[in-house]
Amino acid sequence: MGCTSNIKIKMENKRGGLIFAGILVVLLLGMVSAAGVATPYWDGNPLLLSSGQSDTVHLNLQNTGNESMILNATITSSSNIATLKKTLYTVNSGQTDVDVPVEVSVPKDARLNGTYLVTISFKQVSEGTGMVHVASAFTTSFPVEIVPEEQSVLYNNSGSQGLQSWIVILIVLGILVLLFVLTKVLKKGKKSRK
């Protein structure tokens, strides 16, 4: 009988400990800010640029937590091709669209089919309120693949597309001039018959 009551007491202590741990986890989850970043490029969907090209990638900071936060951004890899316009960002509670522009400039001597991995780290900056805060920290990465110019995301905005537009405009103007000349010739032909 004494042995069974010892087992019951131990089981109740374990159960009480588990309940306490569960309550503690729930309370801590409420204090943690849920921040993150969305990127338009990832493995399987890289930023496609050719040698010598530059583009701006727009990341979006998000904060689903209960408190505003200030985040410090740092490029931790491929800083030779990527730069940040600014490093400190304020993300209010519930905000999901804080723009982080990242300038990406591929060197002119970049190897075709080569890949750079741009990694950016975000760390929460303490506001010094006297309370102990669990600082958020997270990273995001996106690949930059070096491709021929016609495969680049900038190809439609480049001079090649501009040349194609001029060719189309010249063809349309040529057709209009031809139609104008034909109508003049037909009108002269009708007048000469009379």
Z-matrix of the N, CA and C atoms (Angstrom, degrees):
N
C 1 1.443
C 2 1.519 1 110.68
N 3 1.347 2 117.44 1 -42.06
C 4 1.460 3 121.81 2 179.67
C 5 1.507 4 111.39 3 -64.42
N 6 1.309 5 116.88 4 -34.71
C 7 1.469 6 121.85 5 -179.52
C 8 1.527 7 110.94 6 -67.67
N 9 1.344 8 116.88 7 -42.15
C 10 1.472 9 120.36 8 179.40
C 11 1.523 10 111.26 9 -66.68
N 12 1.318 11 118.40 10 -37.10
C 13 1.467 12 119.13 11 -179.58
C 14 1.527 13 110.52 12 -69.97
N 15 1.337 14 118.11 13 -33.08
C 16 1.479 15 120.75 14 175.04
C 17 1.518 16 110.96 15 -64.18
N 18 1.342 17 116.96 16 -40.10
C 19 1.461 18 120.92 17 178.65
C 20 1.521 19 110.22 18 -65.38
N 21 1.360 20 117.12 19 -41.64
C 22 1.463 21 120.61 20 178.93
C 23 1.522 22 111.12 21 -62.65
N 24 1.331 23 117.25 22 -41.52
C 25 1.463 24 121.21 23 179.94
C 26 1.526 25 110.04 24 -64.61
N 27 1.334 26 117.03 25 -43.84
C 28 1.472 27 120.58 26 179.17
C 29 1.522 28 110.84 27 -62.93
N 30 1.338 29 117.05 28 -40.59
C 31 1.464 30 120.35 29 -179.95
C 32 1.527 31 110.51 30 -66.64
N 33 1.338 32 117.16 31 -39.44
C 34 1.457 33 120.75 32 178.15
C 35 1.525 34 110.55 33 -65.43
N 36 1.346 35 117.24 34 -38.21
C 37 1.463 36 121.04 35 176.85
C 38 1.522 37 111.07 36 -63.99
N 39 1.334 38 116.81 37 -41.86
C 40 1.462 39 120.66 38 177.97
C 41 1.527 40 110.54 39 -64.55
N 42 1.321 41 116.48 40 -44.11
C 43 1.451 42 121.25 41 179.75
C 44 1.535 43 110.23 42 -61.90
N 45 1.331 44 116.37 43 -43.41
C 46 1.469 45 121.41 44 178.36
C 47 1.519 46 111.12 45 -63.68
N 48 1.331 47 116.00 46 -39.65
C 49 1.465 48 120.31 47 177.57
C 50 1.520 49 111.84 48 -64.57
N 51 1.338 50 116.23 49 -40.68
C 52 1.467 51 120.46 50 178.21
C 53 1.526 52 111.09 51 -65.51
N 54 1.316 53 116.71 52 -41.44
C 55 1.465 54 120.46 53 178.55
C 56 1.524 55 109.89 54 -63.42
N 57 1.344 56 117.11 55 -43.68
C 58 1.455 57 121.13 56 178.59
C 59 1.533 58 110.65 57 -61.75
N 60 1.331 59 117.11 58 -43.97
C 61 1.475 60 121.36 59 179.46
C 62 1.528 61 110.79 60 -62.64
N 63 1.342 62 115.93 61 -40.46
C 64 1.466 63 119.84 62 178.62
C 65 1.518 64 112.13 63 -63.51
N 66 1.335 65 116.80 64 -43.40
C 67 1.471 66 121.32 65 178.46
C 68 1.528 67 109.77 66 -63.90
N 69 1.321 68 117.18 67 -41.60
C 70 1.462 69 121.60 68 179.21
C 71 1.526 70 111.38 69 -61.85
N 72 1.324 71 117.20 70 -43.68
C 73 1.467 72 121.53 71 178.16
C 74 1.523 73 110.51 72 -61.11
N 75 1.339 74 117.79 73 -45.23
C 76 1.461 75 121.49 74 179.63
C 77 1.522 76 110.67 75 -61.39
N 78 1.325 77 117.97 76 -42.44
C 79 1.461 78 121.53 77 178.86
C 80 1.521 79 111.61 78 -65.34
N 81 1.327 80 117.59 79 -41.57
C 82 1.463 81 120.76 80 179.51
C 83 1.515 82 111.71 81 -68.08
N 84 1.330 83 117.33 82 -35.74
C 85 1.461 84 119.74 83 178.32
C 86 1.517 85 111.35 84 -62.86
N 87 1.311 86 117.52 85 -34.15
C 88 1.455 87 121.06 86 178.29
C 89 1.514 88 112.44 87 -68.09
N 90 1.348 89 117.70 88 -24.61
C 91 1.453 90 121.32 89 -178.96
C 92 1.523 91 112.49 90 -88.66
N 93 1.309 92 118.71 91 -19.62
C 94 1.452 93 121.91 92 -176.72
C 95 1.519 94 109.49 93 -80.85
N 96 1.323 95 115.57 94 131.92
C 97 1.457 96 119.83 95 176.35
C 98 1.517 97 108.79 96 -81.32
N 99 1.305 98 116.38 97 136.25
C 100 1.460 99 121.06 98 179.43
C 101 1.516 100 108.13 99 -100.20
N 102 1.313 101 116.14 100 96.09
C 103 1.458 102 121.50 101 -179.63
C 104 1.521 103 109.04 102 -116.50
N 105 1.306 104 115.21 103 152.40
C 106 1.450 105 120.20 104 178.99
C 107 1.506 106 110.58 105 -162.02
N 108 1.330 107 115.45 106 -178.05
C 109 1.457 108 121.23 107 -179.20
C 110 1.518 109 109.14 108 -139.66
N 111 1.329 110 115.91 109 139.35
C 112 1.470 111 121.85 110 176.61
C 113 1.525 112 108.24 111 -108.17
N 114 1.317 113 115.89 112 138.77
C 115 1.456 114 121.44 113 179.83
C 116 1.529 115 110.05 114 -127.44
N 117 1.337 116 117.95 115 142.77
C 118 1.463 117 119.79 116 -179.36
C 119 1.535 118 113.79 117 -78.35
N 120 1.348 119 117.54 118 -7.46
C 121 1.464 120 121.27 119 -178.59
C 122 1.517 121 109.68 120 -127.53
N 123 1.336 122 116.20 121 147.16
C 124 1.461 123 122.47 122 -179.29
C 125 1.518 124 107.72 123 -159.08
N 126 1.354 125 116.72 124 177.96
C 127 1.473 126 120.42 125 175.72
C 128 1.519 127 108.28 126 -56.64
N 129 1.292 128 117.09 127 130.72
C 130 1.465 129 121.03 128 -177.21
C 131 1.523 130 112.27 129 92.62
N 132 1.330 131 118.25 130 -15.50
C 133 1.461 132 123.05 131 175.98
C 134 1.535 133 108.09 132 -142.96
N 135 1.358 134 116.91 133 69.40
C 136 1.461 135 119.99 134 -176.55
C 137 1.528 136 112.02 135 -78.55
N 138 1.331 137 115.50 136 162.55
C 139 1.458 138 121.50 137 170.11
C 140 1.522 139 106.46 138 -74.91
N 141 1.325 140 117.21 139 122.58
C 142 1.465 141 121.96 140 -177.31
C 143 1.523 142 109.70 141 -100.62
N 144 1.326 143 116.24 142 113.47
C 145 1.461 144 121.94 143 177.90
C 146 1.513 145 109.08 144 -132.88
N 147 1.330 146 116.37 145 153.62
C 148 1.454 147 119.75 146 174.78
C 149 1.519 148 109.13 147 -101.82
N 150 1.315 149 116.72 148 169.27
C 151 1.465 150 122.19 149 -177.76
C 152 1.524 151 110.62 150 -55.51
N 153 1.334 152 116.14 151 133.99
C 154 1.457 153 121.75 152 177.70
C 155 1.520 154 115.45 153 84.37
N 156 1.321 155 118.79 154 -4.44
C 157 1.465 156 120.92 155 -178.57
C 158 1.526 157 111.67 156 -88.88
N 159 1.345 158 115.36 157 155.80
C 160 1.465 159 122.57 158 176.76
C 161 1.515 160 109.25 159 -131.50
N 162 1.325 161 115.77 160 147.59
C 163 1.464 162 121.32 161 178.05
C 164 1.528 163 108.18 162 -152.27
N 165 1.331 164 115.86 163 159.27
C 166 1.457 165 120.94 164 176.26
C 167 1.522 166 108.90 165 -108.46
N 168 1.323 167 116.20 166 124.97
C 169 1.464 168 122.67 167 176.67
C 170 1.523 169 107.15 168 -99.24
N 171 1.328 170 116.81 169 131.71
C 172 1.463 171 121.06 170 -178.59
C 173 1.530 172 109.72 171 -106.46
N 174 1.340 173 115.89 172 112.05
C 175 1.459 174 122.33 173 173.91
C 176 1.525 175 107.61 174 -92.17
N 177 1.337 176 117.37 175 155.43
C 178 1.465 177 121.96 176 177.99
C 179 1.522 178 110.15 177 -122.14
N 180 1.334 179 115.70 178 118.12
C 181 1.460 180 120.43 179 174.43
C 182 1.518 181 109.27 180 -81.27
N 183 1.342 182 115.59 181 143.93
C 184 1.463 183 121.61 182 -177.42
C 185 1.519 184 109.13 183 -133.48
N 186 1.338 185 116.12 184 144.35
C 187 1.458 186 121.09 185 178.44
C 188 1.526 187 108.56 186 -138.49
N 189 1.327 188 116.72 187 104.92
C 190 1.460 189 120.89 188 178.49
C 191 1.527 190 111.49 189 -98.76
N 192 1.332 191 115.85 190 9.55
C 193 1.455 192 120.55 191 178.87
C 194 1.520 193 111.74 192 -80.83
N 195 1.330 194 115.61 193 -176.02
C 196 1.467 195 121.89 194 -176.44
C 197 1.515 196 113.71 195 -91.51
N 198 1.348 197 118.09 196 -12.30
C 199 1.457 198 121.07 197 -176.66
C 200 1.516 199 110.73 198 -124.94
N 201 1.333 200 115.51 199 149.40
C 202 1.457 201 120.67 200 173.82
C 203 1.523 202 108.92 201 -68.34
N 204 1.310 203 115.38 202 156.33
C 205 1.454 204 119.23 203 179.11
C 206 1.517 205 110.44 204 -143.07
N 207 1.317 206 115.24 205 153.42
C 208 1.458 207 122.04 206 173.88
C 209 1.520 208 106.35 207 -110.98
N 210 1.329 209 115.95 208 126.50
C 211 1.465 210 121.06 209 -177.63
C 212 1.527 211 110.02 210 -115.71
N 213 1.321 212 115.44 211 139.18
C 214 1.455 213 122.24 212 175.91
C 215 1.527 214 107.88 213 -103.81
N 216 1.338 215 116.38 214 123.24
C 217 1.467 216 121.70 215 -178.53
C 218 1.525 217 110.04 216 -99.13
N 219 1.334 218 115.38 217 138.84
C 220 1.460 219 121.92 218 178.55
C 221 1.523 220 108.99 219 -140.58
N 222 1.313 221 116.55 220 134.00
C 223 1.470 222 119.68 221 174.09
C 224 1.524 223 107.01 222 -82.78
N 225 1.327 224 116.05 223 121.33
C 226 1.464 225 120.26 224 -175.16
C 227 1.523 226 113.37 225 -105.23
N 228 1.346 227 117.67 226 -12.09
C 229 1.470 228 119.58 227 172.75
C 230 1.518 229 108.94 228 -149.64
N 231 1.322 230 115.93 229 150.77
C 232 1.473 231 124.32 230 -176.83
C 233 1.527 232 111.85 231 61.70
N 234 1.334 233 116.14 232 35.92
C 235 1.464 234 119.24 233 177.95
C 236 1.522 235 111.27 234 -69.34
N 237 1.344 236 117.28 235 -10.41
C 238 1.464 237 119.84 236 176.81
C 239 1.529 238 111.65 237 -75.58
N 240 1.339 239 118.77 238 -16.75
C 241 1.468 240 120.22 239 177.45
C 242 1.528 241 112.68 240 -118.60
N 243 1.324 242 118.11 241 -11.19
C 244 1.472 243 120.74 242 -175.76
C 245 1.525 244 110.55 243 -124.05
N 246 1.343 245 114.90 244 141.37
C 247 1.460 246 120.87 245 176.11
C 248 1.528 247 109.28 246 -139.30
N 249 1.324 248 115.01 247 152.92
C 250 1.462 249 121.56 248 177.15
C 251 1.520 250 108.72 249 -102.99
N 252 1.341 251 116.50 250 138.69
C 253 1.466 252 119.93 251 177.18
C 254 1.525 253 110.25 252 -71.59
N 255 1.323 254 117.20 253 -34.49
C 256 1.463 255 121.95 254 173.72
C 257 1.520 256 108.01 255 -147.25
N 258 1.345 257 116.32 256 165.57
C 259 1.464 258 119.03 257 -174.65
C 260 1.523 259 113.61 258 -116.44
N 261 1.318 260 120.23 259 -21.37
C 262 1.463 261 121.94 260 -179.37
C 263 1.525 262 110.88 261 -103.51
N 264 1.336 263 115.24 262 130.92
C 265 1.473 264 121.75 263 -178.36
C 266 1.518 265 109.71 264 -133.06
N 267 1.341 266 116.30 265 131.56
C 268 1.455 267 121.54 266 174.21
C 269 1.516 268 108.05 267 -97.14
N 270 1.341 269 116.03 268 126.51
C 271 1.459 270 121.67 269 -179.81
C 272 1.522 271 107.30 270 -121.48
N 273 1.321 272 115.99 271 110.06
C 274 1.458 273 120.67 272 -178.88
C 275 1.527 274 110.93 273 -74.28
N 276 1.310 275 116.02 274 160.44
C 277 1.460 276 121.90 275 178.15
C 278 1.533 277 110.03 276 -58.47
N 279 1.316 278 116.78 277 129.54
C 280 1.460 279 122.01 278 179.16
C 281 1.518 280 114.68 279 82.85
N 282 1.318 281 118.19 280 -3.04
C 283 1.462 282 121.14 281 -178.79
C 284 1.524 283 109.88 282 -81.98
N 285 1.342 284 116.13 283 136.82
C 286 1.472 285 120.17 284 -177.51
C 287 1.526 286 112.67 285 -128.61
N 288 1.338 287 117.85 286 12.66
C 289 1.462 288 118.56 287 -172.58
C 290 1.523 289 113.74 288 -136.90
N 291 1.333 290 117.93 289 36.27
C 292 1.461 291 119.76 290 177.54
C 293 1.526 292 107.89 291 -79.22
N 294 1.323 293 115.92 292 114.06
C 295 1.460 294 122.90 293 -174.39
C 296 1.527 295 111.38 294 -76.01
N 297 1.334 296 115.73 295 129.90
C 298 1.463 297 122.61 296 174.85
C 299 1.527 298 106.90 297 -120.50
N 300 1.348 299 117.49 298 97.04
C 301 1.464 300 119.33 299 179.36
C 302 1.525 301 111.36 300 -77.62
N 303 1.322 302 115.67 301 130.64
C 304 1.462 303 122.02 302 178.63
C 305 1.530 304 107.10 303 -119.76
N 306 1.336 305 116.25 304 116.47
C 307 1.460 306 121.19 305 178.19
C 308 1.528 307 108.84 306 -81.13
N 309 1.324 308 116.33 307 125.72
C 310 1.465 309 121.42 308 178.20
C 311 1.522 310 107.86 309 -117.44
N 312 1.333 311 116.61 310 121.59
C 313 1.466 312 122.57 311 179.76
C 314 1.521 313 108.77 312 -126.11
N 315 1.328 314 115.56 313 114.83
C 316 1.467 315 120.92 314 -178.59
C 317 1.525 316 108.34 315 -85.43
N 318 1.332 317 118.19 316 131.44
C 319 1.468 318 120.31 317 177.94
C 320 1.527 319 111.54 318 -61.89
N 321 1.337 320 115.76 319 151.96
C 322 1.475 321 120.32 320 -179.91
C 323 1.521 322 111.85 321 -65.61
N 324 1.331 323 116.80 322 -25.10
C 325 1.463 324 119.82 323 -178.82
C 326 1.538 325 112.70 324 -96.71
N 327 1.333 326 116.74 325 16.99
C 328 1.476 327 120.08 326 -179.90
C 329 1.526 328 110.20 327 -64.65
N 330 1.325 329 115.16 328 139.44
C 331 1.464 330 122.37 329 -176.93
C 332 1.526 331 110.55 330 -74.97
N 333 1.328 332 117.04 331 128.55
C 334 1.462 333 123.15 332 176.79
C 335 1.532 334 109.57 333 -56.28
N 336 1.327 335 117.26 334 136.72
C 337 1.461 336 125.75 335 -177.38
C 338 1.528 337 113.39 336 70.68
N 339 1.328 338 116.62 337 7.37
C 340 1.463 339 120.05 338 174.64
C 341 1.529 340 109.12 339 -77.24
N 342 1.318 341 116.44 340 161.56
C 343 1.467 342 121.21 341 -179.86
C 344 1.518 343 109.91 342 -134.31
N 345 1.318 344 115.47 343 135.54
C 346 1.464 345 122.91 344 171.64
C 347 1.525 346 106.85 345 -108.71
N 348 1.316 347 117.60 346 145.55
C 349 1.459 348 121.48 347 174.77
C 350 1.527 349 107.58 348 -114.77
N 351 1.331 350 116.22 349 110.26
C 352 1.461 351 121.53 350 179.65
C 353 1.527 352 107.36 351 -89.46
N 354 1.336 353 116.85 352 121.43
C 355 1.461 354 122.28 353 179.17
C 356 1.517 355 108.80 354 -119.20
N 357 1.332 356 115.39 355 130.26
C 358 1.460 357 121.55 356 -179.72
C 359 1.524 358 108.34 357 -123.12
N 360 1.316 359 115.59 358 131.16
C 361 1.455 360 122.58 359 -179.25
C 362 1.527 361 109.17 360 -106.59
N 363 1.336 362 115.50 361 138.22
C 364 1.459 363 121.84 362 177.36
C 365 1.524 364 108.14 363 -120.32
N 366 1.345 365 116.56 364 127.25
C 367 1.466 366 121.12 365 178.59
C 368 1.518 367 108.66 366 -127.76
N 369 1.315 368 115.61 367 137.32
C 370 1.456 369 120.60 368 179.65
C 371 1.520 370 109.87 369 -70.93
N 372 1.334 371 115.54 370 135.75
C 373 1.458 372 121.86 371 177.55
C 374 1.519 373 107.44 372 -96.53
N 375 1.333 374 117.81 373 127.96
C 376 1.459 375 121.95 374 -179.43
C 377 1.517 376 109.52 375 -70.62
N 378 1.328 377 115.78 376 139.36
C 379 1.451 378 120.69 377 179.61
C 380 1.518 379 111.53 378 -90.53
N 381 1.318 380 118.88 379 -1.61
C 382 1.454 381 122.34 380 176.12
C 383 1.520 382 114.31 381 67.25
N 384 1.338 383 118.40 382 40.67
C 385 1.456 384 121.39 383 -178.53
C 386 1.529 385 111.97 384 -82.58
N 387 1.301 386 118.39 385 -1.96
C 388 1.453 387 120.51 386 -179.88
C 389 1.514 388 112.99 387 94.72
N 390 1.331 389 117.42 388 -17.55
C 391 1.462 390 120.79 389 178.45
C 392 1.525 391 108.96 390 -90.68
N 393 1.308 392 115.95 391 153.35
C 394 1.454 393 120.55 392 176.58
C 395 1.524 394 107.96 393 -83.49
N 396 1.331 395 116.94 394 123.07
C 397 1.460 396 122.30 395 179.09
C 398 1.521 397 109.11 396 -113.29
N 399 1.304 398 115.72 397 142.67
C 400 1.454 399 120.37 398 171.14
C 401 1.520 400 105.28 399 -81.87
N 402 1.334 401 117.43 400 111.05
C 403 1.459 402 121.37 401 -175.64
C 404 1.524 403 110.02 402 -75.16
N 405 1.319 404 115.10 403 132.90
C 406 1.458 405 120.49 404 176.36
C 407 1.518 406 109.32 405 -80.91
N 408 1.306 407 115.65 406 144.56
C 409 1.460 408 121.62 407 175.30
C 410 1.520 409 107.13 408 -150.41
N 411 1.327 410 116.12 409 133.44
C 412 1.452 411 120.40 410 178.09
C 413 1.514 412 109.15 411 -154.98
N 414 1.318 413 115.90 412 162.30
C 415 1.460 414 120.83 413 179.81
C 416 1.519 415 109.54 414 -129.99
N 417 1.315 416 114.79 415 160.28
C 418 1.460 417 121.38 416 171.87
C 419 1.515 418 107.53 417 -140.56
N 420 1.310 419 116.17 418 152.39
C 421 1.468 420 121.82 419 179.21
C 422 1.516 421 109.20 420 -136.45
N 423 1.328 422 115.11 421 150.61
C 424 1.455 423 119.62 422 170.48
C 425 1.528 424 109.05 423 -145.44
N 426 1.342 425 116.30 424 140.55
C 427 1.460 426 119.80 425 -179.06
C 428 1.533 427 111.52 426 -84.40
N 429 1.323 428 115.08 427 146.40
C 430 1.461 429 122.39 428 173.75
C 431 1.521 430 105.81 429 -118.88
N 432 1.324 431 116.18 430 115.36
C 433 1.463 432 120.93 431 -177.45
C 434 1.524 433 109.29 432 -103.86
N 435 1.345 434 115.89 433 134.31
C 436 1.459 435 121.89 434 -179.42
C 437 1.528 436 107.84 435 -89.18
N 438 1.332 437 115.55 436 118.44
C 439 1.470 438 122.16 437 -174.26
C 440 1.525 439 109.57 438 -128.46
N 441 1.351 440 117.80 439 166.53
C 442 1.470 441 119.95 440 171.97
C 443 1.535 442 110.02 441 -60.53
N 444 1.330 443 116.62 442 154.56
C 445 1.468 444 121.49 443 -173.73
C 446 1.523 445 113.32 444 -55.09
N 447 1.327 446 118.06 445 -38.30
C 448 1.467 447 120.26 446 -177.26
C 449 1.532 448 113.15 447 -70.29
N 450 1.330 449 117.86 448 -11.72
C 451 1.464 450 121.35 449 176.41
C 452 1.532 451 112.44 450 -100.08
N 453 1.322 452 116.91 451 -5.50
C 454 1.459 453 122.25 452 -176.84
C 455 1.523 454 111.54 453 -69.65
N 456 1.341 455 116.62 454 150.29
C 457 1.463 456 120.82 455 176.11
C 458 1.523 457 111.10 456 -65.32
N 459 1.314 458 117.19 457 -18.87
C 460 1.462 459 121.53 458 -179.60
C 461 1.523 460 113.02 459 -93.00
N 462 1.321 461 118.15 460 0.00
C 463 1.470 462 120.89 461 -174.36
C 464 1.526 463 111.93 462 -58.14
N 465 1.314 464 118.24 463 -42.93
C 466 1.464 465 120.65 464 -179.14
C 467 1.518 466 112.40 465 -67.88
N 468 1.339 467 117.77 466 -18.71
C 469 1.455 468 121.36 467 178.97
C 470 1.521 469 112.12 468 -100.99
N 471 1.325 470 117.27 469 2.23
C 472 1.460 471 120.17 470 -174.50
C 473 1.519 472 111.32 471 -90.94
N 474 1.325 473 115.38 472 -179.67
C 475 1.454 474 121.69 473 -178.75
C 476 1.521 475 112.90 474 -62.81
N 477 1.331 476 119.47 475 -29.53
C 478 1.462 477 121.36 476 -179.96
C 479 1.522 478 110.49 477 -61.85
N 480 1.325 479 116.49 478 -42.01
C 481 1.460 480 120.01 479 178.41
C 482 1.524 481 109.75 480 -67.66
N 483 1.338 482 116.78 481 -37.79
C 484 1.466 483 120.87 482 178.16
C 485 1.512 484 110.96 483 -61.50
N 486 1.340 485 117.51 484 -39.98
C 487 1.462 486 122.00 485 177.98
C 488 1.521 487 110.27 486 -64.02
N 489 1.330 488 117.20 487 -42.02
C 490 1.462 489 120.45 488 177.70
C 491 1.520 490 111.13 489 -62.38
N 492 1.319 491 117.68 490 -38.16
C 493 1.468 492 120.88 491 178.54
C 494 1.522 493 110.96 492 -64.17
N 495 1.330 494 117.17 493 -41.62
C 496 1.461 495 120.35 494 178.73
C 497 1.521 496 111.55 495 -64.51
N 498 1.312 497 117.13 496 -37.47
C 499 1.467 498 120.22 497 178.31
C 500 1.525 499 109.99 498 -63.49
N 501 1.329 500 117.39 499 -43.72
C 502 1.469 501 121.13 500 178.34
C 503 1.528 502 110.29 501 -62.34
N 504 1.324 503 117.38 502 -43.57
C 505 1.469 504 121.06 503 179.72
C 506 1.522 505 110.26 504 -62.13
N 507 1.323 506 117.75 505 -43.18
C 508 1.474 507 120.92 506 179.42
C 509 1.531 508 111.37 507 -64.23
N 510 1.314 509 117.17 508 -39.43
C 511 1.472 510 120.20 509 178.51
C 512 1.522 511 109.90 510 -64.16
N 513 1.332 512 117.67 511 -44.65
C 514 1.471 513 121.08 512 179.22
C 515 1.520 514 109.94 513 -62.72
N 516 1.337 515 118.37 514 -43.64
C 517 1.471 516 120.86 515 178.12
C 518 1.530 517 110.88 516 -62.82
N 519 1.318 518 116.44 517 -40.03
C 520 1.471 519 119.86 518 177.89
C 521 1.521 520 111.65 519 -61.55
N 522 1.324 521 117.25 520 -42.15
C 523 1.468 522 121.23 521 178.37
C 524 1.524 523 110.22 522 -64.28
N 525 1.338 524 117.54 523 -41.73
C 526 1.465 525 121.00 524 178.86
C 527 1.531 526 111.49 525 -63.35
N 528 1.325 527 116.73 526 -43.09
C 529 1.474 528 120.13 527 177.88
C 530 1.522 529 109.99 528 -63.42
N 531 1.324 530 116.82 529 -42.27
C 532 1.462 531 120.89 530 178.74
C 533 1.527 532 111.00 531 -61.70
N 534 1.330 533 118.12 532 -43.66
C 535 1.463 534 121.87 533 177.69
C 536 1.524 535 111.15 534 -62.99
N 537 1.324 536 117.56 535 -40.50
C 538 1.456 537 121.96 536 178.63
C 539 1.531 538 110.66 537 -62.10
N 540 1.329 539 116.10 538 -46.85
C 541 1.468 540 120.61 539 179.42
C 542 1.524 541 110.29 540 -63.26
N 543 1.327 542 118.20 541 -42.78
C 544 1.466 543 121.33 542 179.75
C 545 1.524 544 111.46 543 -63.02
N 546 1.325 545 118.52 544 -40.91
C 547 1.473 546 119.86 545 178.96
C 548 1.515 547 110.43 546 -66.54
N 549 1.338 548 119.47 547 -37.04
C 550 1.470 549 122.20 548 176.94
C 551 1.523 550 110.38 549 -64.65
N 552 1.320 551 116.50 550 -42.97
C 553 1.473 552 120.63 551 -179.41
C 554 1.525 553 109.72 552 -65.52
N 555 1.323 554 117.45 553 -43.08
C 556 1.463 555 120.42 554 179.99
C 557 1.528 556 111.41 555 -64.96
N 558 1.339 557 118.05 556 -38.67
C 559 1.458 558 121.09 557 178.45
C 560 1.515 559 110.36 558 -66.47
N 561 1.335 560 117.99 559 -39.91
C 562 1.466 561 120.66 560 176.96
C 563 1.517 562 110.79 561 -64.44
N 564 1.317 563 116.57 562 -38.11
C 565 1.466 564 121.03 563 179.38
C 566 1.515 565 110.74 564 -64.83
N 567 1.316 566 119.08 565 -39.40
C 568 1.448 567 122.92 566 178.95
C 569 1.536 568 110.47 567 -68.42
N 570 1.332 569 117.37 568 -39.93
C 571 1.472 570 121.18 569 -179.75
C 572 1.543 571 109.92 570 -67.04
N 573 1.321 572 117.26 571 -38.81
C 574 1.463 573 120.10 572 -178.03
C 575 1.533 574 111.45 573 -71.09
N 576 1.306 575 120.60 574 -24.11
C 577 1.458 576 124.05 575 177.54
C 578 1.528 577 110.43 576 -73.14
N 579 1.316 578 117.96 577 -28.77
C 580 1.443 579 121.74 578 -176.91
C 581 1.453 580 109.19 579 -76.81
